[in-house]
Amino acid sequence: MPKVELQRTFNVPLDKAIEYFKDYELYNRQHARSDTTCTIVNRRDNEVVVEVKQQVSGQTINFTTKTVYRLPRSIETETLSGIAKGSRQKVTFKSVSQGTEVTYVTDFKMNLGGAVGKAFGLVSGKMMKKMTKEAMEEVAEVDRKHLEGEQQPHPPAPQ
């Protein structure tokens, strides 16, 4: 399935960007969705394991993610279970003259079994890549608004 990369420069110093991205609760509050609940099941050192429940077309999709903070260089998330098992996201940080360059990389996998799954994978590859890129652009815009001071307050993220 698609691997998508998106690079954005935020007009803030590297340390401010890292403070935002490393705060799991704050970051997820900024990206909260009414159809999704996240529950931290394990937190230790630089890792957070989260169970996610998402409503899609009247169905509940469950999956588990593990986020590893390798700061100040990167944050890596892997989907450990569920329909997107094996998907990976990586966010890297670099100080540049204009502020902080943030690179988002998503390698999305959809695990549908059998012939139907293979057919869907062949037909949907370009569509999934486009949808993934659009979702990443939305995430980056939320991040930009928060970091550069344009973000409206959000209600607390569901637990």
C-alpha positions, 0 to 999 in steps of 0.5 A: 500500500502507499508510502507517503512523505510530506515536509513542512517548515514551521516558524518556531524553534526546534525546542518548541516543536519538540515540546509539542510533539512529545506531549502525547496528551496535548498532541492527541487533543489537537487531533481529537476526533469525535468518532475515535477513543484512545486509551493508553495501556502502557507508558514507559520511558520513551514508549507509549502503547495505545488502544484505539477504537474508531467508528467507521460506517457504523462499525467499530474498528479496534487497533493498537499502536506503539509510539517510540520517542527518539527525540530530538530526531524523530517519533515513530509509530507502528500499528501492532494489531487490527486492519492496518497492522504493520502500518508505520508513521515517522515524524522527523525534526530538523532545525533550519534558518526559518524554524523547524523542518518537520517531515511526516512519512506514512507507510499505510498497510490495509490487511484484508484477507483473501481474493477480495483483499488482493483485488481491493489492494490493486484497485485502491492503491492510488486512491489510498495514497491520495487519501493518506496524503490529504490526511497528512496535510490536514495533520500538518496544518493542525500542527502548524496552527498550534505551533504558530499560535493560530489554533483554536482551543479544543475540548479534552481528548476522550480517554 
